[in-house]
């Protein structure tokens, strides 16, 4: 997975992400893990396939996203800090959007948009295949889930 922003190769280290206050998904995932490490919270950076903004139902050939898992009270949970906080632009100006479902989401819902390279990070009782992830059935479920987003606009 390449790390580019406006066609420029960028530093996705926690220090650079914190200093620059902007990055790509890997930068935010690395920063979140660094914060967890400092707090002595077990966590991981996960890479894989994601059906994000602009996804049109096609099967992706390369991984395109990074997110995290964090162990809380002896249970692994999934977090996507990149998608959880987004900048929106309206006629009134720029604002921040929080999408609560990307923080500790149910793995059965998270899998509708996130497929990890290492299938153990699906955190499902019954893991699915990459073909199932890109199936029409999963796409229908993903679209239905998008209608249920809980958004907080600052």
C-alpha positions as CSV (number, residue, x, y, z in Angstrom):
1,X,0.0,0.0,0.0
2,X,1.5,3.3,-1.0
3,X,1.3,6.3,1.2
4,X,0.4,9.3,-0.9
5,X,-1.4,12.6,-0.3
6,X,-2.0,14.9,-3.3
7,X,0.5,12.7,-5.3
8,X,3.3,13.2,-2.8
9,X,4.9,10.4,-0.8
10,X,4.3,11.2,2.9
11,X,5.8,10.2,6.2
12,X,3.2,8.1,8.1
13,X,5.1,8.0,11.4
14,X,3.3,8.9,14.6
15,X,5.6,11.9,15.1
16,X,5.0,13.3,11.6
17,X,1.3,12.8,11.8
18,X,1.1,14.6,15.1
19,X,3.3,17.4,13.9
20,X,1.6,17.9,10.6
21,X,-1.9,17.4,11.9
22,X,-2.8,15.6,8.7
23,X,-2.0,12.3,7.2
24,X,-3.5,9.3,5.4
25,X,-5.1,6.3,7.1
26,X,-1.7,4.6,8.0
27,X,-0.5,7.7,9.7
28,X,-3.6,8.0,11.8
29,X,-3.5,4.3,12.6
30,X,0.2,4.4,13.6
31,X,-0.4,7.5,15.8
32,X,-3.4,5.8,17.5
33,X,-1.2,2.7,18.2
34,X,1.6,4.9,19.6
35,X,-0.9,6.5,22.0
36,X,-2.1,3.1,23.0
37,X,1.5,1.9,23.6
38,X,2.2,4.9,25.8
39,X,-1.0,4.1,27.8
40,X,0.0,0.4,28.0
41,X,-3.1,-0.6,26.0
42,X,-2.5,-3.5,23.7
43,X,-3.3,-2.6,20.1
44,X,-2.4,-3.4,16.5
45,X,-2.4,-1.6,13.1
46,X,-4.3,-3.6,10.6
47,X,-4.0,-3.3,6.8
48,X,-6.5,-4.5,4.3
49,X,-9.3,-3.7,1.9
50,X,-11.9,-1.0,2.6
51,X,-15.0,0.1,0.8
52,X,-14.8,3.8,1.5
53,X,-15.8,7.0,-0.2
54,X,-16.1,6.5,-3.9
55,X,-16.4,2.7,-3.7
56,X,-18.5,1.5,-6.7
57,X,-18.8,-2.2,-6.0
58,X,-15.7,-3.4,-7.8
59,X,-13.3,-6.0,-6.4
60,X,-10.1,-4.2,-5.3
61,X,-6.8,-5.8,-6.4
62,X,-4.6,-4.1,-3.8
63,X,-5.0,-3.2,-0.1
64,X,-6.1,0.4,0.3
65,X,-6.6,1.1,4.0
66,X,-5.3,0.8,7.6
67,X,-7.2,0.7,10.9
68,X,-6.7,-0.5,14.4
69,X,-7.7,-3.2,16.9
70,X,-7.4,-2.5,20.6
71,X,-7.8,-4.9,23.5
72,X,-10.1,-3.6,26.2
73,X,-11.2,-5.7,29.2
74,X,-9.7,-8.9,27.6
75,X,-11.6,-8.4,24.3
76,X,-10.3,-7.2,21.0
77,X,-12.3,-4.3,19.5
78,X,-12.1,-2.6,16.1
79,X,-11.5,1.1,15.5
80,X,-11.1,3.2,12.4
81,X,-9.8,6.6,13.6
82,X,-9.6,7.8,10.0
83,X,-13.2,7.2,9.1
84,X,-14.4,8.1,12.6
85,X,-13.4,11.7,12.2
86,X,-13.8,13.4,8.9
87,X,-13.7,17.0,7.6
88,X,-16.8,18.1,5.7
89,X,-17.1,21.2,3.5
90,X,-20.5,22.9,3.3
91,X,-21.7,26.3,2.0
92,X,-21.2,27.6,5.6
93,X,-17.5,26.5,5.7
94,X,-15.5,23.6,6.9
95,X,-16.5,21.4,9.9
96,X,-15.7,18.2,11.6
97,X,-17.9,15.1,11.4
98,X,-17.7,12.3,14.0
99,X,-19.1,8.9,13.0
100,X,-19.5,6.9,16.2
101,X,-19.8,3.5,14.5
102,X,-16.1,3.3,13.6
103,X,-15.3,3.2,17.3
104,X,-15.7,-0.3,18.9
105,X,-18.1,-1.4,16.1
106,X,-19.5,-4.9,16.1
107,X,-17.2,-7.0,13.9
108,X,-20.2,-8.3,12.0
109,X,-20.9,-4.8,10.9
110,X,-17.3,-3.7,10.5
111,X,-16.6,-6.5,8.0
112,X,-19.1,-4.9,5.6
113,X,-16.5,-2.2,4.8
114,X,-13.2,-3.6,6.2
115,X,-11.4,-6.8,5.1
116,X,-8.1,-7.4,6.8
117,X,-5.1,-9.0,5.1
118,X,-4.7,-11.2,8.1
119,X,-8.1,-12.9,8.5
120,X,-7.7,-13.3,12.3
121,X,-8.5,-9.5,12.6
122,X,-12.0,-10.1,11.3
123,X,-12.8,-11.0,14.9
124,X,-15.7,-13.1,13.6
125,X,-16.8,-16.5,14.9
126,X,-16.9,-17.6,11.3
127,X,-14.4,-15.9,9.1
128,X,-15.5,-14.9,5.6
129,X,-13.5,-15.1,2.3
130,X,-12.4,-12.1,0.2
131,X,-14.8,-13.2,-2.4
132,X,-17.7,-13.1,0.1
133,X,-16.4,-9.6,1.1
134,X,-16.8,-8.3,-2.4
135,X,-20.1,-10.2,-3.1
136,X,-23.3,-8.5,-4.2
137,X,-24.9,-9.7,-0.9
138,X,-22.3,-7.9,1.2
139,X,-22.7,-4.8,-0.9
140,X,-26.4,-4.7,-0.2
141,X,-25.8,-5.1,3.5
142,X,-23.1,-2.4,3.4
143,X,-25.4,0.1,1.7
144,X,-28.2,-0.7,4.2
145,X,-25.7,-0.1,7.0
146,X,-24.7,3.3,5.6
147,X,-28.3,4.5,6.1
148,X,-28.0,3.9,9.8
149,X,-24.9,6.0,10.5
150,X,-24.9,8.0,13.7
151,X,-23.2,11.3,12.9
152,X,-22.1,14.2,15.2
153,X,-21.3,17.4,13.4
154,X,-19.2,19.9,15.4
